[in-house]
């Protein structure tokens, strides 16, 4: 059942309990380290391709920044949201709601700044922001590996490699190597979805819970994991692990939202904070208004035109994913993610970044490219990588707002 949810694959049992050395001494069975090494070798083409694409983007950005006399280190480690997370790691969260727009740091979820604080404590000699960048960099490779694993599981190794490469070639993919949360959140998402596909419910619930401590859109992943786990109970009503996964998945998100409510002394504290950021769910009214304003009322800026193209393209890709009958957990996650991002009344410009964790949307493209001839596949992926490199530089050096 190539697109279904199943128990983890296991090798066929061997007739010989243990292999023998030339001296006749039984060798121990392959341990977890050996399995991990084999899995890493299997994923290595995807990881190398991802590294090449992102290294190209970083190189283009660094040359561009040098020519404009802009600090690469500051932009990647301390700018915009990076600074928010660094200040939370240094000074903690606000104690009151306040009334100032765009100023309450309780809108930012706690796991990433907690990891930054731990990194700064363990290695105090690191420059400001270095811990966040290292975390994002390591998480980006974990994410690329998980994305490959999902694509490989569903459509084969070639598709997995293409899928990871496409994720690294998105227009705003430079954010993956900044002190932002997208890489960490995507890593949790990819491996949680892979755990669901392979029937590892406790792992899926635990990873979804960590994602819920990382970004507000973790609620989409929690819902996808919980629904999939509960639906699996129809086949095995007393499956304790599936029930545990369903219960674990939303705990991270609920814990932080509940903590903010307690801190502010009101049950809707977190949502009150979001209102201060002008961020409410309006069903897409503000999104449509911005799109209309960009292309009918005024001349669109290049970055905002790209964001709009990503949003509209994501809707088309979701329709293709549904027509291709992707596994329900993937469709649930990407569908809810789109509803949250498109239905929000908040700021418009970072929405392409908000969709970075929605890598299953890229599966229709990855499958098509994997089935194409190699020269065609390489040409398309190279063009995507170059476009991503150009937009990465534009995003941080030409666009006047944050990514």
Helices and strands as residue ranges (DSSP letters): H 32-67, H 72-77, H 81-91, G 105-107, H 110-122, H 130-155, H 157-168, G 173-177, H 182-197, H 201-212, H 218-232, H 240-249, H 251-264, H 269-276, H 285-292, I 293-297, H 302-323, H 328-342, H 351-354, G 359-362, H 363-371, H 374-397
